[in-house]
């Protein structure tokens, strides 16, 4: 499982030529996981087949030596700037919920982690990243019906300023039990589920209506415009307006 791949394992794989090749072969066998290694300029050193396919390319060589902005059509946040910040600070990001657009503009949700590569044997590698596409929910799972009423409530009320802790009490869950169940069933936390529902609703409104951003903020359960914009950009790498232009195939 991806969750068992720790930082030491990843950085060991990415430090030398033979180990780089081993890492590439390993992650090519995981079709639901995007994998990359970047250098200190945030340029791709190693990629697996999944991330190449997600970029709409047919050959890994089309990505090597290029930055994210040179590969993906993304007018939003400069991901390379974020990567450089992680490289310079040495900080890691673990299991961040992100939405990404496929070349056909289909939305996918992923859990992404990035690790700064440290140590004297790092070579050209400065950043290792994995992004796992969240699988479809298995409604046959024995815990699905346990959470069914809770999930239905979130879907119905995600446009309101609700608190997960209050909803948990309403359905007689402790936060520890609720988080264990959602991680087991969906691989995400209850708060991430609510965020996903709200961002999905915002994306649908941006794609299908001409509603103002202010009205969309209110319709998605946010009181503060800046908080909504910050979360939307964190989740999608677009500002709300940039996303509206992107799904229409327009660059702003």
C-alpha positions in Angstrom: 0.0 0.0 0.0 1.1 3.5 -0.8 0.6 4.6 2.9 3.4 2.2 3.8 5.9 4.0 1.5 7.9 6.2 3.9 10.2 9.1 3.2 13.4 7.0 3.8 12.2 4.4 1.3 11.3 7.0 -1.4 14.5 9.0 -1.0 16.7 5.9 -1.0 15.1 4.9 -4.3 15.6 8.3 -5.9 19.2 9.0 -5.1 21.3 7.0 -7.6 20.9 6.0 -11.2 20.2 2.3 -10.6 17.8 3.1 -7.8 16.1 5.7 -9.9 15.5 3.1 -12.5 14.1 0.7 -9.8 11.7 3.4 -8.5 10.5 4.0 -12.0 9.8 0.3 -12.7 8.1 0.0 -9.3 5.7 2.9 -9.8 5.0 1.9 -13.4 3.2 -1.1 -11.9 0.8 1.1 -9.9 -1.8 2.4 -12.4 -3.7 4.5 -9.9 -0.6 6.4 -8.6 1.2 9.3 -10.2 4.9 9.4 -9.3 7.7 11.8 -10.0 11.2 12.9 -8.9 12.2 16.6 -9.5 15.5 18.4 -9.5 16.3 21.6 -7.6 14.7 23.7 -10.4 11.5 21.7 -10.1 12.1 20.0 -13.4 11.0 16.3 -13.8 13.9 13.8 -13.5 11.8 10.6 -13.3 8.1 10.0 -14.0 5.9 6.9 -14.2 3.5 6.0 -16.9 0.4 7.1 -15.0 1.5 10.8 -14.7 2.5 10.7 -18.4 -1.0 9.5 -19.4 -2.6 12.1 -17.1 -0.6 14.8 -18.9 -2.0 13.6 -22.2 1.4 12.5 -23.5 2.6 9.2 -24.9 6.3 9.2 -24.0 8.1 9.9 -20.7 10.8 11.8 -22.6 8.2 14.5 -23.3 8.2 15.3 -19.6 11.8 14.9 -18.5 13.7 18.2 -18.0 10.5 20.2 -18.1 8.5 21.9 -15.3 4.8 21.2 -14.4 3.7 24.4 -16.2 5.5 23.4 -19.4 3.6 20.0 -19.4 0.2 20.6 -18.0 -2.4 23.2 -19.2 -2.9 24.9 -15.9 -3.4 28.7 -15.7 -3.8 28.6 -11.9 -1.3 28.5 -9.1 2.3 28.0 -10.2 3.0 24.5 -8.8 6.7 24.8 -9.6 6.8 27.7 -7.2 5.2 25.6 -4.5 7.7 22.8 -5.2 10.6 25.1 -4.9 9.3 26.4 -1.6 9.1 22.8 -0.3 12.6 22.1 -1.6 14.1 25.2 0.0 12.3 24.8 3.3 12.7 21.1 3.6 9.1 20.7 4.6 6.9 17.8 3.5 3.3 17.6 2.5 1.4 14.4 3.3 -2.0 13.2 2.0 -3.3 16.6 0.7 -6.6 16.3 -1.0 -6.4 17.7 -4.5 -8.7 17.8 -7.5 -7.1 17.6 -11.0 -8.5 17.9 -14.5 -7.7 15.2 -17.1 -6.9 16.3 -20.7 -10.6 15.7 -21.4 -11.6 18.1 -18.5 -12.8 15.2 -16.3 -12.4 15.8 -12.6 -10.4 13.4 -10.5 -9.7 13.5 -6.7 -6.3 12.5 -5.4 -4.3 12.3 -2.2 -1.0 13.9 -2.9 2.3 13.8 -0.9 5.6 15.5 -1.6 8.9 14.9 0.2 12.0 17.0 0.1 15.1 14.8 -0.6 17.8 15.3 1.9 21.3 13.9 2.5 24.7 13.7 0.8 23.6 11.0 -1.6 20.6 12.8 -3.0 22.3 13.6 -6.3 20.1 15.6 -8.6 17.0 14.6 -6.8 15.4 17.3 -4.7 11.7 16.4 -4.5 9.8 13.1 -4.6 6.0 13.1 -5.1 3.2 10.6 -5.3 -0.5 11.3 -6.0 -3.0 8.5 -5.6 -6.3 8.7 -7.4 -9.1 8.0 -4.9 -11.1 4.9 -5.9 -14.8 4.7 -6.4 -16.7 4.0 -3.1 -17.4 0.3 -2.6 -21.0 0.4 -1.4 -20.7 -3.3 -0.5 -18.2 -2.5 2.2 -19.5 -3.6 5.6 -19.1 -0.1 7.0 -20.8 1.7 4.1 -24.3 1.4 5.6 -22.9 2.5 9.0 -21.9 5.8 7.5 -24.8 6.1 5.0 -27.0 8.5 7.0 -24.0 10.7 7.9 -22.8 10.9 4.3 -26.3 11.7 3.1 -26.6 14.5 5.6 -23.2 16.0 4.4 -24.3 15.9 0.8 -27.6 17.6 1.6 -26.2 20.2 3.9 -22.7 20.9 2.4 -24.0 24.2 1.2 -24.5 25.3 4.8 -21.8 26.4 7.3 -21.9 23.1 9.3 -19.2 21.7 11.6 -18.1 18.1 11.3 -17.9 17.7 15.1 -21.6 18.8 15.5 -22.7 16.4 12.8 -20.8 13.6 14.4 -22.6 14.2 17.6 -25.9 14.2 15.8 -25.2 10.7 14.5 -23.7 9.5 17.7 -20.1 9.1 16.4 -17.0 10.0 18.4 -14.6 11.9 16.2 -12.0 9.1 16.6 -14.5 6.4 15.4 -15.8 8.6 12.6 -12.3 9.3 11.3 -11.4 5.6 11.4 -14.4 4.7 9.4 -14.0 7.3 6.7 -10.3 6.5 6.3 -11.1 2.8 6.1 -13.9 3.4 3.5 -12.7 6.4 1.5 -9.0 6.9 2.5 -9.8 10.5 3.6 -10.9 12.3 6.8 -14.5 13.5 7.5 -13.3 17.1 7.0 -11.8 16.2 3.6 -15.1 14.6 2.6 -16.9 17.8 3.4 -14.3 19.8 1.5 -14.6 17.5 -1.5 -18.4 17.9 -1.6 -18.2 21.7 -1.3 -15.5 22.0 -4.0 -17.4 19.7 -6.3 -20.5 21.8 -5.9 -18.5 24.9 -6.6 -17.1 23.3 -9.7 -20.5 22.3 -11.0 -21.8 25.9 -10.5 -18.8 27.4 -12.2 -19.2 25.0 -15.1 -22.9 25.2 -15.6 -24.0 28.6 -14.5 -23.1 32.3 -14.8 -23.5 32.8 -11.1 -21.2 35.3 -9.5 -18.4 34.1 -7.3 -20.0 35.7 -4.3 -23.2 33.7 -4.8 -21.2 30.5 -5.2 -19.3 31.2 -2.0 -22.6 31.3 -0.1 -24.1 28.3 -1.9 -21.1 26.2 -0.9 -21.3 26.8 2.8 -18.5 29.4 3.1 -19.1 32.6 5.0 -15.8 34.3 4.0 -14.9 34.9 0.3 -11.2 34.7 1.0 -11.5 31.4 2.9 -13.4 29.9 -0.1 -10.9 31.2 -2.7 -8.0 29.9 -0.6 -9.5 26.4 -0.2 -10.6 26.3 -3.9 -7.1 27.2 -5.1 -5.5 24.7 -2.6 -7.7 21.9 -3.9 -7.7 22.6 -7.6 -4.6 24.9 -8.3 -7.0 27.3 -9.9 -8.8 30.4 -8.7 -12.6 30.1 -9.2 -12.5 32.4 -12.2 -9.5 30.6 -13.7 -11.3 27.3 -13.3 -14.4 28.7 -15.1 -12.2 29.7 -18.0 -10.2 26.4 -18.0 -13.2 24.1 -18.3 -14.4 26.3 -21.2 -11.1 25.7 -22.9 -10.1 29.4 -22.6 -6.8 30.6 -21.2 -7.0 33.9 -19.3 
